[in-house]
């Protein structure tokens, strides 16, 4: 009985010591994260696939008119810091090579709609990576388990920009050769990012939103179901928010040393092709280097033109990002 009492008296002491140690470790971890800079990767998970999964991905990519060497790719889910928030994303890279160019990919959609997936990371980002690029992509804050709240082109643009220091510190990246590639809403994010950085040597915008006024006029559900729910202070300053999301209104703010490739389908039901036409006109008036390709009858995903799209994207990035080609002469010239 006496021995039992000794044990009972020792348990609280041991438990208190355990709690104190646990608290100390948590505080140390929190302090380490507080000291980490934006762009730091705080967690990563390398994907592995069964033979059946590999064959499925190979067939998916083959349908796009190209081949996939999945054994020579490293595909990771990552968690990185952005404004101190733990944000989810992907990092896809070739298995070999050093001093490689890199591309930041900006996803479309919002919240879980068209969020990045393992399949997308393999089929889309992997194809770009096997051309010799290290590809980083964000889910944007508040999505897929990430901290914070998505703002559809507000503070979450920092999640794109904070992939730049992530790549700066990647041991296999040549940080002087960075590109950016956005689709749909990701095109809008690309414009917003290019208004704040001169680090991008070449950019691609596919089916990108460039005129939020046009968007909410043609698709009122985008205002009620997306803008009004995600953009801070929407009701108080709607027109200012629309203008801030409309690159067609401020082409002069875009970094002039970043040439932009515009890709759009003439039958796009989600982002009207007139947005791309207006953006091309605005870039022309601002003397911004760009190329515009309008695919006849193309839908939002340009699904009927996948080989042409992939070729156009890689040729543009190879020219301006990988090979550092000089900017074109935009002044009238020639015989």
FENLINGI-V465637 format. One record per residue. N is the residue number from 0. RES is the residue in one small letter. PSI is psi in whole degrees, 0 to 359 (none if undefined). NEAR is the number of other C-alpha atoms within 12 Angstrom. D_CENTER is the distance of its C-alpha to the mean C-alpha in Angstrom with 2 decimals. Layout:
N;RES;PSI;NEAR;D_CENTER, N;RES;PSI;NEAR;D_CENTER
This chain:
0;x;318;7;65.99, 1;x;318;8;65.77, 2;x;319;9;63.18, 3;x;321;10;61.08, 4;x;322;11;61.19, 5;x;318;12;60.00, 6;x;314;13;57.01, 7;x;322;14;56.22, 8;x;331;14;56.49, 9;x;335;14;54.15, 10;x;310;14;51.32, 11;x;321;14;50.27, 12;x;315;14;50.33, 13;x;321;14;48.09, 14;x;317;14;45.73, 15;x;320;14;45.52, 16;x;320;14;44.88, 17;x;315;14;42.04, 18;x;318;14;40.43, 19;x;317;14;40.85, 20;x;318;14;39.21, 21;x;317;14;36.30, 22;x;320;14;35.80, 23;x;317;14;36.01, 24;x;319;14;33.36, 25;x;318;14;30.97, 26;x;322;14;31.66, 27;x;319;14;31.06, 28;x;318;15;27.70, 29;x;320;15;26.73, 30;x;321;14;28.06, 31;x;319;15;26.09, 32;x;320;24;22.81, 33;x;326;19;24.03, 34;x;342;14;24.70, 35;x;146;22;21.34, 36;x;160;24;19.06, 37;x;140;30;15.51, 38;x;346;36;13.19, 39;x;134;33;15.90, 40;x;123;34;15.30, 41;x;350;28;17.89, 42;x;146;21;17.78, 43;x;151;21;16.87, 44;x;112;19;18.20, 45;x;129;19;18.74, 46;x;142;24;19.06, 47;x;144;18;22.44, 48;x;147;20;23.64, 49;x;163;12;27.14, 50;x;323;12;28.75, 51;x;319;11;28.52, 52;x;318;18;24.78, 53;x;316;23;24.38, 54;x;322;20;26.59, 55;x;314;19;24.70, 56;x;319;30;21.41, 57;x;318;27;23.45, 58;x;322;20;25.02, 59;x;315;23;21.82, 60;x;323;29;20.53, 61;x;327;19;24.10, 62;x;337;18;24.00, 63;x;0;24;21.30, 64;x;20;21;23.89, 65;x;175;25;22.85, 66;x;156;24;23.54, 67;x;125;30;21.58, 68;x;81;26;22.93, 69;x;333;34;21.46, 70;x;343;23;23.96, 71;x;28;21;22.47, 72;x;146;34;18.90, 73;x;119;32;17.78, 74;x;122;38;15.19, 75;x;138;32;14.50, 76;x;135;35;13.26, 77;x;158;34;12.73, 78;x;125;37;13.42, 79;x;164;41;12.82, 80;x;135;38;14.29, 81;x;117;40;12.96, 82;x;33;28;15.98, 83;x;356;28;17.93, 84;x;148;33;16.12, 85;x;107;36;15.23, 86;x;143;40;11.66, 87;x;155;39;10.69, 88;x;195;48;8.17, 89;x;152;45;8.99, 90;x;121;45;10.44, 91;x;131;43;12.19, 92;x;155;44;14.90, 93;x;152;34;18.29, 94;x;338;23;21.21, 95;x;163;19;23.06, 96;x;148;20;22.86, 97;x;165;18;22.46, 98;x;50;24;21.24, 99;x;150;33;18.43, 100;x;162;42;15.92, 101;x;156;51;12.22, 102;x;135;53;9.05, 103;x;121;54;5.52, 104;x;130;49;3.73, 105;x;116;47;2.56, 106;x;162;45;5.10, 107;x;188;36;8.51, 108;x;196;32;11.37, 109;x;151;34;12.20, 110;x;233;29;13.55, 111;x;348;19;14.42, 112;x;120;15;14.49, 113;x;31;22;12.24, 114;x;154;29;10.51, 115;x;145;34;9.29, 116;x;170;27;12.62, 117;x;320;27;14.51, 118;x;316;26;15.65, 119;x;319;26;12.36, 120;x;323;37;11.43, 121;x;306;43;14.87, 122;x;322;36;15.48, 123;x;307;37;12.45, 124;x;327;44;10.58, 125;x;322;43;14.12, 126;x;319;41;15.63, 127;x;320;44;13.51, 128;x;323;38;14.23, 129;x;353;33;17.87, 130;x;3;35;18.16, 131;x;20;34;18.02, 132;x;144;42;14.43, 133;x;125;47;12.75, 134;x;126;45;9.15, 135;x;139;51;6.83, 136;x;144;51;3.94, 137;x;145;51;4.51, 138;x;349;47;7.03, 139;x;149;51;7.79, 140;x;146;39;11.40, 141;x;359;28;14.23, 142;x;146;32;12.72, 143;x;39;28;14.00, 144;x;1;22;16.27, 145;x;156;28;14.25, 146;x;163;23;16.38, 147;x;194;26;16.61, 148;x;128;30;16.17, 149;x;142;33;13.44, 150;x;9;30;14.49, 151;x;55;44;12.66, 152;x;20;43;11.99, 153;x;240;27;14.31, 154;x;340;26;14.06, 155;x;351;40;10.62, 156;x;332;37;9.47, 157;x;331;36;10.76, 158;x;330;51;8.14, 159;x;310;50;5.85, 160;x;330;42;9.27, 161;x;356;38;10.40, 162;x;343;50;8.38, 163;x;308;42;10.93, 164;x;330;31;13.90, 165;x;314;39;12.58, 166;x;326;39;12.72, 167;x;323;30;15.87, 168;x;3;21;17.58, 169;x;126;25;16.74, 170;x;344;18;20.25, 171;x;6;24;19.39, 172;x;136;31;17.03, 173;x;101;28;18.67, 174;x;351;30;16.94, 175;x;357;26;18.63, 176;x;80;36;16.64, 177;x;137;41;12.95, 178;x;173;55;11.13, 179;x;143;52;8.10, 180;x;118;51;7.54, 181;x;146;41;6.76, 182;x;133;39;9.09, 183;x;240;43;11.37, 184;x;328;43;10.15, 185;x;334;43;6.81, 186;x;318;45;9.58, 187;x;317;48;11.00, 188;x;326;47;8.14, 189;x;314;50;8.38, 190;x;315;52;12.10, 191;x;322;41;12.14, 192;x;320;40;10.47, 193;x;343;39;12.91, 194;x;353;27;15.66, 195;x;358;23;15.32, 196;x;149;27;14.90, 197;x;19;25;16.89, 198;x;349;33;15.22, 199;x;121;40;13.37, 200;x;339;39;15.99, 201;x;144;47;14.67, 202;x;153;51;12.08, 203;x;132;47;11.90, 204;x;116;49;11.72, 205;x;125;50;12.82, 206;x;42;48;14.84, 207;x;143;50;13.22, 208;x;124;47;14.85, 209;x;347;48;16.79, 210;x;96;39;19.82, 211;x;331;38;19.69, 212;x;315;30;23.51, 213;x;320;29;23.74, 214;x;310;33;21.29, 215;x;337;29;23.36, 216;x;315;16;26.56, 217;x;329;19;25.87, 218;x;82;19;24.16, 219;x;333;17;25.77, 220;x;338;15;24.16, 221;x;327;27;20.79, 222;x;310;26;22.67, 223;x;324;18;24.51, 224;x;346;16;22.03, 225;x;293;26;18.70, 226;x;308;34;19.30, 227;x;331;24;22.51, 228;x;333;20;21.22, 229;x;326;27;18.00, 230;x;124;31;18.58, 231;x;143;23;21.01, 232;x;33;17;24.49, 233;x;311;24;23.90, 234;x;328;17;27.59, 235;x;330;12;28.87, 236;x;60;15;27.09, 237;x;309;21;25.67, 238;x;322;21;26.16, 239;x;322;18;24.68, 240;x;319;29;21.50, 241;x;316;35;21.40, 242;x;320;25;21.99, 243;x;336;29;19.26, 244;x;10;40;16.75, 245;x;92;36;18.50, 246;x;336;40;17.61, 247;x;339;35;20.72, 248;x;343;30;22.74, 249;x;53;25;21.61, 250;x;334;34;20.82, 251;x;342;23;22.88, 252;x;342;26;20.35, 253;x;141;34;17.77, 254;x;120;30;18.23, 255;x;346;30;20.95, 256;x;9;29;20.39, 257;x;99;42;17.03, 258;x;143;41;18.09, 259;x;131;47;16.06, 260;x;121;42;16.47, 261;x;127;43;16.76, 262;x;130;47;17.13, 263;x;155;45;18.68, 264;x;141;35;21.33, 265;x;350;25;24.62, 266;x;28;22;24.92, 267;x;120;29;21.58, 268;x;346;22;22.67, 269;x;310;32;19.52, 270;x;110;42;18.61, 271;x;135;33;21.95, 272;x;340;37;22.22, 273;x;335;30;24.13, 274;x;318;39;20.97, 275;x;320;43;19.97, 276;x;316;28;23.63, 277;x;322;27;23.84, 278;x;320;42;20.75, 279;x;318;34;22.34, 280;x;319;24;25.56, 281;x;319;28;24.11, 282;x;322;34;22.53, 283;x;314;23;25.89, 284;x;330;19;27.85, 285;x;2;22;25.77, 286;x;42;26;26.40, 287;x;132;29;22.74, 288;x;127;33;22.22, 289;x;165;36;20.57, 290;x;140;30;21.30, 291;x;125;30;21.35, 292;x;118;28;21.92, 293;x;116;30;23.11, 294;x;120;28;23.67, 295;x;122;18;26.92, 296;x;10;18;26.75, 297;x;141;28;23.08, 298;x;188;26;21.42, 299;x;321;32;17.97, 300;x;359;29;16.53, 301;x;42;32;18.97, 302;x;337;24;20.29, 303;x;2;22;23.56, 304;x;30;25;22.15, 305;x;315;28;19.80, 306;x;319;20;21.65, 307;x;321;21;21.79, 308;x;311;34;18.10, 309;x;320;33;17.19, 310;x;317;20;19.96, 311;x;319;28;19.01, 312;x;309;38;15.42, 313;x;323;32;16.78, 314;x;321;22;19.76, 315;x;313;33;17.90, 316;x;321;39;15.68, 317;x;318;30;18.86, 318;x;307;25;20.88, 319;x;333;35;19.06, 320;x;299;39;16.86, 321;x;312;31;18.92, 322;x;356;23;22.29, 323;x;44;24;21.88, 324;x;146;19;23.90, 325;x;156;17;25.51, 326;x;150;22;24.55, 327;x;158;21;26.81, 328;x;113;13;29.90, 329;x;356;19;29.35, 330;x;143;12;33.01, 331;x;132;8;35.41, 332;x;176;7;37.12, 333;x;175;6;38.89, 334;x;none;3;42.39
